[in-house]
Amino acid sequence: MIFKGSRYEKVPVYQVTGPNGETVSVLGIRFIPPTPAGFLHTFKANERLDLLAHEFYRNPEKFWLIADANTEMDPDDLLEPGRLLSIPPDRS
């Protein structure tokens, strides 16, 4: 279930029938809108995206804002000490 206000709220849901005849609901692709950085942060050892989200947004669950503002497909690829991370403004 996708809750109101979720970043997946506007992603289409499809019904797919597998080879065994079972029908399941799946989410379509979530296209990431352009996310300009408010400023840059140099990632340090022992930091995590949820901790940065708490620091910048006072909400660790908004780590995805930082992930969306950077170009890697896997957020773990952002966790490299010395890497410059784009930090976007908060979205409510």
C-alpha positions as CSV (number, residue, x, y, z in Angstrom):
1,M,0.0,0.0,0.0
2,I,1.3,3.4,-1.0
3,F,0.4,6.1,1.5
4,K,-0.5,9.7,0.7
5,G,2.5,11.9,0.5
6,S,4.8,9.0,-0.5
7,R,7.4,9.5,-3.2
8,Y,5.7,6.6,-4.9
9,E,2.2,8.1,-4.7
10,K,2.0,9.0,-8.4
11,V,3.7,5.9,-9.7
12,P,1.3,3.7,-11.7
13,V,0.4,0.3,-10.3
14,Y,0.0,-2.6,-12.8
15,Q,-1.5,-6.1,-12.4
16,V,0.8,-8.8,-13.8
17,T,-0.1,-12.4,-14.2
18,G,2.8,-14.9,-13.7
19,P,3.3,-18.2,-15.5
20,N,1.5,-20.0,-12.7
21,G,-1.6,-17.9,-13.2
22,E,-1.1,-15.8,-10.0
23,T,-1.9,-12.1,-10.4
24,V,0.2,-9.6,-8.4
25,S,0.3,-5.8,-8.2
26,V,3.6,-4.2,-9.2
27,L,4.8,-0.6,-9.3
28,G,5.8,1.1,-12.5
29,I,9.1,2.9,-12.8
30,R,9.5,6.0,-10.6
31,F,11.1,8.7,-12.7
32,I,13.1,11.1,-10.6
33,P,12.4,14.8,-11.2
34,P,15.3,17.2,-11.5
35,T,16.5,17.8,-8.0
36,P,18.8,20.8,-7.8
37,A,21.2,21.0,-4.8
38,G,20.8,23.5,-2.1
39,F,24.5,23.0,-1.3
40,L,27.2,20.4,-1.3
41,H,28.4,18.2,1.6
42,T,31.7,16.3,1.7
43,F,30.9,12.8,2.9
44,K,32.9,11.6,5.8
45,A,33.7,8.1,7.1
46,N,31.0,6.7,9.5
47,E,28.2,9.0,8.1
48,R,25.0,7.5,6.7
49,L,22.3,9.0,4.5
50,D,19.7,8.7,7.2
51,L,22.0,10.6,9.6
52,L,22.6,13.3,7.1
53,A,18.8,13.5,6.4
54,H,18.3,14.0,10.1
55,E,21.0,16.7,10.2
56,F,19.6,18.6,7.2
57,Y,15.9,17.9,7.4
58,R,15.3,16.8,11.0
59,N,13.8,13.6,9.5
60,P,16.0,10.5,8.9
61,E,13.3,9.1,6.6
62,K,14.0,11.8,4.0
63,F,17.3,10.1,3.1
64,W,15.9,9.5,-0.4
65,L,16.0,13.3,-1.1
66,I,19.8,13.1,-0.9
67,A,19.8,9.9,-3.0
68,D,17.6,11.5,-5.6
69,A,19.8,14.6,-5.9
70,N,22.8,12.5,-6.8
71,T,23.4,10.4,-9.9
72,E,24.1,6.9,-8.6
73,M,21.5,4.2,-9.0
74,D,22.4,2.5,-5.7
75,P,22.5,4.8,-2.7
76,D,25.3,2.7,-1.2
77,D,27.5,4.1,-4.0
78,L,27.2,7.5,-2.4
79,L,28.9,6.4,0.9
80,E,32.4,7.0,-0.2
81,P,34.5,9.2,2.1
82,G,35.6,12.4,0.4
83,R,32.7,12.3,-2.1
84,L,30.8,15.5,-2.7
85,L,27.1,15.0,-2.2
86,S,24.4,17.3,-3.5
87,I,22.0,18.2,-0.7
88,P,18.7,19.5,-2.1
89,P,16.2,21.7,-0.2
90,D,13.5,19.9,1.8
91,R,10.3,18.8,0.1
92,S,7.2,18.4,2.3
